[in-house]
Amino acid sequence: MNNMSLPLASDLETPTAPRRLPLAVKLGFTAFMAVLVPVYWTNYGPTNFLYFCDVALFLTLAAVWTESALLASMAAVGIVLPQLVWVLDFAAGLCGVKLLGMTAYMFDERRSLFLRGLSLFHGWLPFLLLFLVRRLGYDRRAFSAWWALAWMLVLFCYCFMPAPTPDAGAEPVNINYVHGMSDDAAQTWMPPLAWLATLMAGLPALLYFPTHLALKKWWPRAEA
């Protein structure tokens, strides 16, 4: 008599992949985006979402729900280093020291406290992305993927978005610094196309590639 027993139905079920990101992170970040997107759209218009940091927000939103290491890694490569500089500049401003001036708008009392509060995401987003990449692993394709995306954004903003002007109001101008570092006037150090070429070469060389090397060395590699 055969002593082999038939497998139970529960034994035949495919095991569910364990959730790598806490549900609280997914719900909390989604709630934040549900507030930020309509508020920014109303106050700044849809072109505001062409900034690198805002594009990273949407990549992060997709990453937390799909648990995509590639999407989280792309956002990390693109904005962790510049946003850490934002944190230093903001901290200096809180101490009454003008470091770079990139966070001067956070101390502009003409802007509502609510809008400035939403902009604090620049301070915590890099740390969230580092947490996501730690949990999901670093996808080494992220460097080339974000590089290509950044170049497309830069070229689009240079060709189609408004140049710097002192009376722009709330409308985003000089998005992603394609005309220089000031929103009031274009840079005059070099010809416009030379600045554009310098920006396109400098972003991957000075920001994205060093971040890529650090994440590749210190963070776990994403599973294939």
ROSEZA-497384 format. One record per residue: residue number from 0; residue in one letter; x, y, z of N, C-alpha, C in turn. Coordinates in Angstrom, 1 decimal. Each point is the difference from the previous one (the first is absolute). Layout:
// ROSEZA-497384
PT     i   aa      npx      npy      npz     capx     capy     capz      cpx      cpy      cpz
PT   NUM    A        X        Y        Z        X        Y        Z        X        Y        Z
...
//
This chain:
// ROSEZA-497384
PT     i   aa      npx      npy      npz     capx     capy     capz      cpx      cpy      cpz
PT     0    M      0.9     -1.2      0.0     -0.9      1.2      0.0      0.9      1.2      0.0
PT     1    N     -0.3      1.0     -0.9      0.8      1.2     -0.1     -0.3      0.9      1.2
PT     2    N      1.0      0.3      0.7     -0.1      0.9      1.2      0.1      1.5     -0.4
PT     3    M      0.2      0.3     -1.2      0.1      1.4     -0.4     -1.3      0.7      0.0
PT     4    S     -0.1      1.1      0.7     -1.2      0.7      0.1     -0.1      1.1     -1.1
PT     5    L     -1.2      0.3     -0.4     -0.2      1.1     -1.0      0.3      1.3      0.6
PT     6    P      0.6      0.9     -0.7      0.3      1.3      0.5     -1.2      0.8      0.3
PT     7    L      0.0      0.8      1.1     -1.1      0.8      0.3      0.0      1.2     -0.9
PT     8    A     -1.2      0.6     -0.1     -0.2      1.2     -0.9      1.0      1.1      0.4
PT     9    S      0.1      0.2      1.3      0.9      1.0      0.5      1.4     -0.2     -0.4
PT    10    D      0.4     -1.2     -0.2      1.4     -0.3     -0.4      0.3      0.4     -1.4
PT    11    L     -1.1      0.0     -0.9      0.1      0.3     -1.4      0.0      1.5     -0.3
PT    12    E     -0.4      0.8      1.0     -0.1      1.5     -0.2      1.4      0.6     -0.1
PT    13    T      0.1      0.9     -1.0      1.3      0.7     -0.2      0.2      1.0      1.2
PT    14    P      1.1     -0.1      0.7      0.2      1.0      1.1      0.0      1.4     -0.5
PT    15    T     -0.6      0.9      0.8      0.0      1.4     -0.4      1.3      0.6      0.4
PT    16    A      0.5      0.8     -0.9      1.3      0.7      0.2     -0.2      1.0      1.2
PT    17    P      1.0      0.0      0.9     -0.2      0.8      1.2      0.1      1.5     -0.4
PT    18    R     -0.8      0.8      0.7      0.0      1.4     -0.2      1.3      0.6      0.5
PT    19    R      0.7      0.7     -0.8      1.3      0.6      0.4     -0.1      1.4      0.6
PT    20    L     -1.1      0.7     -0.3     -0.2      1.3      0.5     -1.2      0.1      0.9
PT    21    P      0.1      0.6      1.1     -1.1      0.1      1.0     -1.2      0.7     -0.7
PT    22    L     -1.2     -0.5      0.4     -1.2      0.6     -0.6     -0.1      1.5      0.5
PT    23    A      0.5      0.3      1.2     -0.1      1.3      0.5      0.7      1.0     -0.9
PT    24    V      1.2     -0.5     -0.6      0.7      0.9     -0.9     -0.7      0.2     -1.3
PT    25    K     -0.7     -1.0     -0.5     -0.7      0.1     -1.2     -1.2      1.0      0.2
PT    26    L     -0.8     -0.2      1.0     -1.2      0.8      0.3      0.4      1.5      0.3
PT    27    G      1.1      0.1      0.8      0.4      1.3      0.4      0.5      0.9     -1.1
PT    28    F      0.8     -0.6     -0.9      0.5      0.7     -1.1     -1.1      0.3     -1.0
PT    29    T     -0.9     -0.9     -0.2     -1.1      0.2     -0.9     -0.9      1.1      0.5
PT    30    A     -0.2      0.1      1.3     -0.8      1.1      0.5      0.6      1.3     -0.2
PT    31    F      1.4      0.0      0.2      0.7      1.3     -0.2     -0.2      0.4     -1.5
PT    32    M      0.2     -0.9     -0.9     -0.1      0.4     -1.4     -1.4      0.4     -0.4
PT    33    A     -1.0     -0.6      0.7     -1.4      0.4     -0.3     -0.3      1.4      0.4
PT    34    V      0.8      0.5      1.0     -0.1      1.4      0.4      0.9      0.9     -0.9
PT    35    L      1.2     -0.4     -0.2      1.0      0.9     -0.7     -0.4      0.2     -1.5
PT    36    V     -0.4     -1.0     -0.7     -0.3      0.2     -1.4     -1.0      1.0     -0.3
PT    37    P     -1.2     -0.1      0.5     -1.0      1.1     -0.3      0.4      1.4      0.5
PT    38    V      0.6      0.0      1.2      0.5      1.3      0.5      1.0      0.7     -0.9
PT    39    Y      1.0     -0.8     -0.4      1.0      0.5     -0.9     -0.5      0.4     -1.4
PT    40    W     -0.9     -0.9     -0.5     -0.7      0.3     -1.3     -0.7      1.3      0.1
PT    41    T     -0.7      0.2      1.0     -0.8      1.3      0.2      0.8      1.2      0.1
PT    42    N      1.1     -0.1      0.8      0.8      1.2      0.3      1.1      0.2     -1.0
PT    43    Y      0.6     -1.0     -0.6      1.1      0.1     -0.9     -0.2     -0.4     -1.4
PT    44    G     -1.1     -0.8     -0.2     -0.3     -0.5     -1.4      0.7     -1.3     -0.3
PT    45    P     -0.4     -0.7     -1.0      0.5     -1.4     -0.3      1.5      0.0     -0.4
PT    46    T      0.5      1.1     -0.5      1.4      0.0     -0.4      1.0     -0.2      1.2
PT    47    N     -0.5      0.3      1.2      0.8     -0.1      1.2      0.5     -1.5      0.1
PT    48    F     -0.8     -0.9     -0.5      0.3     -1.4      0.2      1.1     -0.5     -1.0
PT    49    L      0.6      0.9     -0.7      1.2     -0.3     -0.9      1.3      0.1      0.8
PT    50    Y      0.0      0.6      1.2      1.2      0.1      0.8      0.5     -1.5      0.3
PT    51    F      1.3     -0.2      0.1      0.5     -1.3      0.3     -0.6     -0.5      1.3
PT    52    C     -0.1      0.8      1.0     -0.4     -0.5      1.3     -1.5     -0.4      0.0
PT    53    D     -0.8      0.7     -0.9     -1.4     -0.4     -0.1     -0.2     -1.3     -0.8
PT    54    V      0.9     -0.1     -1.0     -0.1     -1.3     -0.8      0.4     -1.1      0.9
PT    55    A      1.0      0.2      0.9      0.4     -1.0      1.0     -1.1     -0.4      0.9
PT    56    L     -0.9      1.0      0.4     -1.1     -0.4      0.8     -0.9     -1.0     -0.7
PT    57    F     -0.3      0.2     -1.2     -0.9     -1.0     -0.7      0.7     -1.3     -0.2
PT    58    L      1.3      0.0     -0.3      0.7     -1.3      0.0     -0.1     -0.7      1.3
PT    59    T      0.2      0.8      1.1     -0.1     -0.6      1.3     -1.4     -0.6      0.3
PT    60    L     -1.0      0.7     -0.4     -1.4     -0.5      0.2     -0.2     -1.3     -0.7
PT    61    A      0.5     -0.1     -1.2     -0.1     -1.3     -0.8      0.8     -1.0      0.7
PT    62    A      1.2      0.3      0.5      0.9     -0.9      0.6     -0.5     -0.6      1.3
PT    63    V     -0.7      0.8      0.8     -0.5     -0.6      1.3     -1.1     -1.0     -0.2
PT    64    W     -0.8      0.2     -1.1     -1.1     -0.9     -0.2      0.4     -1.3     -0.8
PT    65    T      0.9      0.2     -0.9      0.5     -1.1     -0.9      1.2     -0.7      0.7
PT    66    E      0.6      0.7      1.0      1.2     -0.5      0.6      1.1     -0.3     -1.1
PT    67    S      0.0      1.0     -0.9      1.0      0.0     -1.1      1.3      0.5      0.5
PT    68    A      1.1     -0.8      0.0      1.3      0.5      0.3      0.5      1.0     -1.0
PT    69    L     -0.4     -0.2     -1.3      0.5      0.9     -1.0     -0.5      1.4      0.2
PT    70    L     -1.3      0.1      0.2     -0.6      1.3      0.1      0.5      0.7      1.3
PT    71    A      0.1     -0.7      1.1      0.6      0.6      1.2      1.4      0.4     -0.2
PT    72    S      0.8     -0.8     -0.7      1.4      0.3     -0.2      0.2      1.2     -1.0
PT    73    M     -0.9      0.1     -1.0      0.1      1.1     -0.9     -0.2      1.3      0.8
PT    74    A     -1.0      0.1      0.8     -0.3      1.2      0.8      1.2      0.3      0.9
PT    75    A      0.5     -1.0      0.6      1.1      0.2      0.9      1.3      0.5     -0.7
PT    76    V      0.3     -0.6     -1.1      1.1      0.5     -0.8     -0.2      1.5     -0.4
PT    77    G     -1.2      0.3     -0.3     -0.3      1.4     -0.5      0.0      1.1      1.0
PT    78    I     -0.5     -0.3      1.2     -0.2      1.1      0.9      0.6     -0.1      1.4
PT    79    V      0.5     -1.1      0.4      0.5     -0.1      1.3      1.1      1.0      0.3
PT    80    L      1.0      0.1     -0.9      1.1      0.9      0.3     -0.4      1.5      0.0
PT    81    P     -0.7      0.5     -1.1     -0.5      1.4      0.0     -0.9      0.3      1.2
PT    82    Q     -0.9     -1.0      0.4     -0.9      0.3      1.1      0.7      0.0      1.3
PT    83    L      1.1     -0.7      0.2      0.8      0.0      1.2      0.6      1.4      0.1
PT    84    V      0.4      0.6     -1.2      0.5      1.4      0.0     -1.1      0.9      0.4
PT    85    W     -1.2     -0.3     -0.4     -1.2      0.8      0.4     -0.1      0.0      1.5
PT    86    V      0.1     -1.1      0.6     -0.1     -0.2      1.5      1.1      0.9      0.7
PT    87    L      1.2      0.0     -0.5      1.1      0.8      0.6     -0.3      1.4     -0.2
PT    88    D     -0.5      0.4     -1.1     -0.3      1.5     -0.3     -1.2      0.4      0.9
PT    89    F     -1.0     -0.8      0.2     -1.1      0.3      0.8      0.4      0.1      1.5
PT    90    A      0.8     -1.0      0.4      0.5      0.1      1.4      0.8      1.2      0.3
PT    91    A      0.8      0.4     -1.0      0.8      1.3      0.1     -0.9      1.2      0.1
PT    92    G     -1.1      0.0     -0.8     -0.9      1.1      0.1     -0.8      0.1      1.3
PT    93    L     -0.3     -1.2      0.6     -0.6      0.0      1.3      0.9      0.6      1.1
PT    94    C      1.3     -0.1     -0.3      1.0      0.6      1.0      0.4      1.4     -0.4
PT    95    G     -0.7      0.6     -1.0      0.3      1.4     -0.4      1.1      0.1     -0.9
PT    96    V      0.5     -1.1     -0.6      1.2      0.1     -0.9     -0.5     -0.3     -1.4
PT    97    K      0.4      0.9     -1.0     -0.3     -0.2     -1.4      1.1     -0.8     -0.6
PT    98    L     -0.3     -1.3     -0.4      1.0     -0.8     -0.5      0.0      0.0     -1.5
PT    99    L     -1.0     -0.5     -0.7     -0.1      0.1     -1.4     -1.2      0.8     -0.5
PT   100    G     -1.0      0.1      0.9     -1.2      0.8     -0.4     -1.0     -0.9     -0.7
PT   101    M      0.2     -1.3     -0.2     -0.9     -0.8     -0.7     -1.3     -0.2      0.8
PT   102    T      0.0      0.2      1.3     -1.2     -0.2      0.8     -0.5      1.4      0.5
PT   103    A      0.3      1.1     -0.7     -0.4      1.3      0.5     -1.5      0.1      0.0
PT   104    Y     -0.7     -0.7     -1.0     -1.4      0.1     -0.1     -0.7     -0.6      1.3
PT   105    M      0.7     -0.9      0.7     -0.6     -0.6      1.2     -0.1      1.1      1.1
PT   106    F      0.7      1.1     -0.1     -0.1      1.0      1.0     -0.7      1.3     -0.5
PT   107    D     -0.7     -0.2     -1.2     -0.7      1.1     -0.6     -1.4      0.1      0.6
PT   108    E     -0.3      1.0      0.8     -1.3      0.0      0.7     -1.1      0.4     -0.9
PT   109    R      0.3      0.4     -1.2     -1.1      0.2     -1.0     -0.6     -1.3     -0.5
PT   110    R      0.7     -1.1      0.2     -0.5     -1.3     -0.3     -0.7     -0.6      1.2
PT   111    S     -1.1     -0.7     -0.2     -0.8     -0.5      1.1      0.8     -1.0      0.8
PT   112    L     -0.2     -0.1      1.3      0.7     -1.0      0.8     -0.3     -1.4     -0.4
PT   113    F     -1.3     -0.2     -0.5     -0.4     -1.3     -0.5      0.8     -0.5     -1.2
PT   114    L      0.2      0.9     -1.0      0.8     -0.3     -1.2      1.4     -0.3      0.4
PT   115    R      0.6      0.8      0.9      1.4     -0.2      0.4      0.1     -1.3      0.8
PT   116    G     -1.0     -0.3      0.7      0.0     -1.3      0.8      0.0     -1.2     -1.0
PT   117    L     -0.8      0.1     -1.1      0.0     -1.1     -1.0      1.4     -0.1     -0.6
PT   118    S      0.7      1.1     -0.2      1.3      0.0     -0.6      1.1     -0.7      0.9
PT   119    L     -0.4     -0.3      1.2      1.0     -0.7      0.9      0.3     -1.4     -0.5
PT   120    F     -0.8     -0.5     -1.0      0.3     -1.3     -0.5      1.4     -0.1     -0.6
PT   121    H      0.5      1.2     -0.4      1.4      0.0     -0.5      1.0     -0.5      1.1
PT   122    G     -0.4      0.2      1.2      0.9     -0.4      1.1     -0.1     -1.4      0.4
PT   123    W     -1.2     -0.6     -0.1     -0.2     -1.4      0.5      0.0     -1.0     -1.2
PT   124    L     -0.2      0.4     -1.2     -0.1     -0.9     -1.1      1.3     -0.8     -0.2
PT   125    P      1.2      0.7      0.0      1.2     -0.8     -0.2      0.2     -1.1      1.0
PT   126    F     -0.4      0.2      1.3      0.1     -1.0      1.0     -1.0     -1.2     -0.3
PT   127    L     -1.2      0.4     -0.4     -1.0     -1.0     -0.4      0.6     -0.9     -1.1
PT   128    L      0.6      0.6     -1.0      0.5     -0.7     -1.2      1.1     -0.9      0.5
PT   129    L      0.9      0.4      0.9      1.1     -0.8      0.4     -0.6     -1.2      0.8
PT   130    F     -1.1      0.2      0.7     -0.7     -1.1      0.7     -0.6     -1.0     -1.0
PT   131    L     -0.6      0.5     -1.0     -0.6     -0.9     -1.1      1.0     -0.8     -0.7
PT   132    V      1.1      0.6     -0.3      1.1     -0.7     -0.7      0.6     -1.0      0.9
PT   133    R      0.2      0.3      1.3      0.5     -1.0      0.9     -0.9     -1.2      0.1
PT   134    R     -1.3      0.2      0.0     -1.0     -1.1      0.1     -0.1     -0.8     -1.4
PT   135    L      0.0      0.8     -1.1     -0.3     -0.7     -1.3      1.3     -0.4     -0.7
PT   136    G      1.1      0.6      0.4      1.3     -0.2     -0.7      0.2      1.0     -1.1
PT   137    Y      1.3      0.2     -0.3      0.3      1.0     -1.0      0.1     -0.6     -1.4
PT   138    D     -0.8      0.5     -0.9      0.0     -0.5     -1.4      1.0      0.8     -0.8
PT   139    R      1.1     -0.6     -0.5      1.1      0.7     -0.6     -0.4      0.6     -1.4
PT   140    R     -1.1     -0.3     -0.5     -0.5      0.6     -1.2     -0.5      1.4      0.2
PT   141    A     -0.2      0.4      1.3     -0.6      1.3      0.3      0.8      1.2     -0.5
PT   142    F      1.4     -0.1      0.1      0.8      1.1     -0.5     -0.3      0.4     -1.4
PT   143    S      0.1     -1.0     -0.9     -0.3      0.3     -1.4     -1.4      0.4     -0.3
PT   144    A     -1.0     -0.6      0.7     -1.4      0.3     -0.2     -0.3      1.4      0.5
PT   145    W      0.5      0.4      1.2     -0.2      1.4      0.4      0.7      1.0     -0.8
PT   146    W      1.2     -0.3     -0.4      0.8      0.9     -0.9     -0.8      0.3     -1.3
PT   147    A     -0.6     -1.0     -0.6     -0.7      0.2     -1.2     -1.3      0.8      0.3
PT   148    L     -0.7     -0.3      1.1     -1.1      0.8      0.3      0.3      1.5      0.3
PT   149    A      1.1      0.2      0.7      0.4      1.4      0.4      0.3      0.8     -1.3
PT   150    W      0.7     -0.7     -0.9      0.3      0.7     -1.3     -1.2      0.4     -0.7
PT   151    M     -1.0     -0.9     -0.1     -1.2      0.3     -0.6     -0.8      1.2      0.6
PT   152    L      0.1      0.0      1.4     -0.7      1.1      0.7      0.8      1.3     -0.3
PT   153    V      1.3      0.0      0.1      0.8      1.2     -0.3     -0.3      0.6     -1.4
PT   154    L      0.0     -0.9     -1.0     -0.2      0.5     -1.3     -1.4      0.5     -0.2
PT   155    F     -1.0     -0.6      0.6     -1.4      0.4     -0.1     -0.1      1.4      0.6
PT   156    C      0.5      0.1      1.2     -0.1      1.3      0.8      0.7      1.1     -0.7
PT   157    Y      1.1     -0.3     -0.6      0.8      1.1     -0.8     -0.8      0.4     -1.2
PT   158    C     -0.6     -0.9     -0.7     -0.7      0.3     -1.3     -1.4      0.6      0.2
PT   159    F     -0.7     -0.4      1.1     -1.4      0.3      0.0     -0.5      0.7      1.3
PT   160    M      0.8      0.0      1.0     -0.4      0.7      1.3      0.5      1.4      0.1
PT   161    P     -0.6      0.9      0.8      0.3      1.4      0.0      1.4      0.2      0.6
PT   162    A      0.7      1.0     -0.6      1.4      0.4      0.5     -0.2      0.8      1.2
PT   163    P      1.1      0.3      0.7      0.0      0.9      1.2     -0.6      1.3     -0.3
PT   164    T     -0.8      0.5      1.0     -0.5      1.4     -0.1     -0.3      0.5      1.4
PT   165    P      0.2      1.3      0.2     -0.2      0.5      1.4     -1.4      0.1      0.4
PT   166    D     -1.0     -0.1     -0.9     -1.4      0.2      0.4     -0.8     -1.2     -0.4
PT   167    A      0.6     -1.2      0.2     -0.7     -1.2     -0.4     -1.2     -0.3      1.0
PT   168    G      0.0      0.4      1.2     -1.0     -0.3      0.9      0.2     -1.5      0.5
PT   169    A     -1.2     -0.7      0.1      0.1     -1.4      0.4      0.3     -0.9     -1.1
PT   170    E      0.0      0.4     -1.2      0.3     -0.9     -1.1      1.4     -0.5      0.0
PT   171    P      0.2     -1.3     -0.1      1.4     -0.4      0.0      0.8      0.4     -1.2
PT   172    V      1.2      0.5      0.2      0.8      0.5     -1.1      1.4     -0.7      0.2
PT   173    N      0.8      0.0     -1.1      1.3     -0.6      0.1      0.0     -1.3      0.7
PT   174    I     -0.9     -0.9     -0.3     -0.1     -1.3      0.6      1.2     -0.8     -0.2
PT   175    N      0.5     -0.5      1.1      1.2     -0.9      0.1      1.3      0.8     -0.4
PT   176    Y     -0.1      1.3      0.1      1.2      0.9     -0.2      0.6     -0.1     -1.4
PT   177    V     -0.9     -0.1     -0.9      0.5     -0.2     -1.4      0.5      1.4     -0.6
PT   178    H     -0.2      1.1      0.6      0.4      1.3     -0.4      1.0      0.6      1.0
PT   179    G      0.4     -0.7      1.0      0.9      0.6      1.0     -0.6     -0.3      1.4
PT   180    M      0.6      0.6      1.0     -0.3     -0.3      1.4     -1.1      0.9      0.6
PT   181    S     -0.3      1.1     -0.8     -1.0      1.0      0.5     -1.3     -0.1     -0.7
PT   182    D     -1.1      0.2      0.7     -1.3      0.0     -0.7     -0.3      1.4     -0.5
PT   183    D      0.8      1.0      0.4     -0.3      1.4     -0.4      0.7      0.4     -1.4
PT   184    A      1.1     -0.6     -0.3      0.7      0.3     -1.2      0.9     -1.2     -0.5
PT   185    A      0.1     -0.1     -1.3      0.8     -1.1     -0.5      1.5      0.3      0.3
PT   186    Q      0.8     -1.0      0.1      1.4      0.1      0.3      0.7      0.7     -1.2
PT   187    T      1.1      0.7      0.2      0.7      0.7     -1.0      1.5     -0.4     -0.1
PT   188    W      0.3     -1.1      0.7      1.4     -0.5      0.1      0.5     -0.5     -1.3
PT   189    M     -1.0     -0.6     -0.8      0.4     -0.7     -1.2     -1.3      0.0     -0.9
PT   190    P      0.2     -0.4     -1.3     -1.2     -0.1     -0.9     -1.0     -1.0      0.6
PT   191    P     -1.3      0.3     -0.3     -1.0     -0.9      0.5      0.2     -1.5     -0.3
PT   192    L      0.3     -0.3     -1.2      0.2     -1.4     -0.3      1.2     -0.6      0.7
PT   193    A      1.0      0.8      0.3      1.2     -0.5      0.7     -0.4     -0.3      1.5
PT   194    W     -0.9      0.9      0.5     -0.5     -0.3      1.4     -0.8     -1.3      0.0
PT   195    L     -0.8     -0.2     -1.0     -0.8     -1.2     -0.1      0.8     -1.2     -0.1
PT   196    A      1.1      0.0     -0.8      0.9     -1.1     -0.2      0.7     -0.3      1.3
PT   197    T      0.4      1.1      0.7      0.7     -0.2      1.3     -0.9     -0.6      1.0
PT   198    L     -1.3      0.4      0.1     -1.0     -0.6      0.9     -0.1     -1.5     -0.3
PT   199    M     -0.2     -0.3     -1.3     -0.2     -1.4     -0.4      1.2     -0.9      0.3
PT   200    A      1.1      0.6     -0.1      1.2     -0.8      0.4      0.3      0.0      1.5
PT   201    G     -0.3      1.1      0.6      0.3      0.1      1.5     -1.0     -0.8      0.9
PT   202    L     -1.2     -0.1     -0.4     -1.0     -0.8      0.8      0.4     -1.4      0.2
PT   203    P      0.3     -0.8     -1.0      0.4     -1.4      0.2      1.4     -0.1      0.6
PT   204    A      0.9      0.9     -0.4      1.4     -0.1      0.5      0.1      0.3      1.5
PT   205    L     -0.7      1.1      0.4      0.2      0.5      1.4     -1.1     -0.5      1.0
PT   206    L     -1.1     -0.4     -0.5     -1.1     -0.3      0.9     -0.4     -1.5     -0.1
PT   207    Y     -0.4     -0.4     -1.2     -0.6     -1.3     -0.2      1.1     -1.2      0.1
PT   208    F      1.1      0.2     -0.6      1.0     -1.1      0.0      0.6     -0.2      1.4
PT   209    P      0.4      1.0      0.8      0.4     -0.2      1.4     -1.0     -0.7      0.8
PT   210    T     -1.3      0.4     -0.1     -1.1     -0.6      0.7     -0.1     -1.5     -0.4
PT   211    H      0.1     -0.3     -1.3      0.0     -1.3     -0.5      1.1     -0.9      0.6
PT   212    L      1.2      0.6      0.1      1.1     -0.8      0.5     -0.2     -0.3      1.5
PT   213    A     -0.5      1.0      0.8     -0.2     -0.2      1.4     -1.1     -1.0      0.2
PT   214    L     -1.1      0.1     -0.7     -1.1     -1.0      0.2      0.4     -1.4     -0.4
PT   215    K      0.8     -0.1     -1.1      0.5     -1.3     -0.4      0.9     -0.6      1.0
PT   216    K      0.8      0.8      0.7      1.0     -0.5      0.9     -0.7     -0.4      1.4
PT   217    W     -0.9      0.9      0.5     -0.4     -0.1      1.4     -1.4     -0.6      0.1
PT   218    W     -0.8      0.0     -1.1     -1.4     -0.6      0.1      0.0     -1.4     -0.6
PT   219    P     -0.9     -0.8      0.5     -0.1     -1.4     -0.7     -0.5      0.1     -1.4
PT   220    R      0.5     -1.0     -0.8     -0.4      0.0     -1.4     -1.4     -0.6     -0.1
PT   221    A     -0.8      0.6     -0.9     -1.4     -0.4     -0.2      0.0     -1.4     -0.6
PT   222    E     -0.9     -0.8      0.4     -0.1     -1.4     -0.6     -0.5      0.1     -1.5
PT   223    A      0.6     -0.8     -0.8     -0.3      0.0     -1.4     -1.5     -0.4     -0.2
//
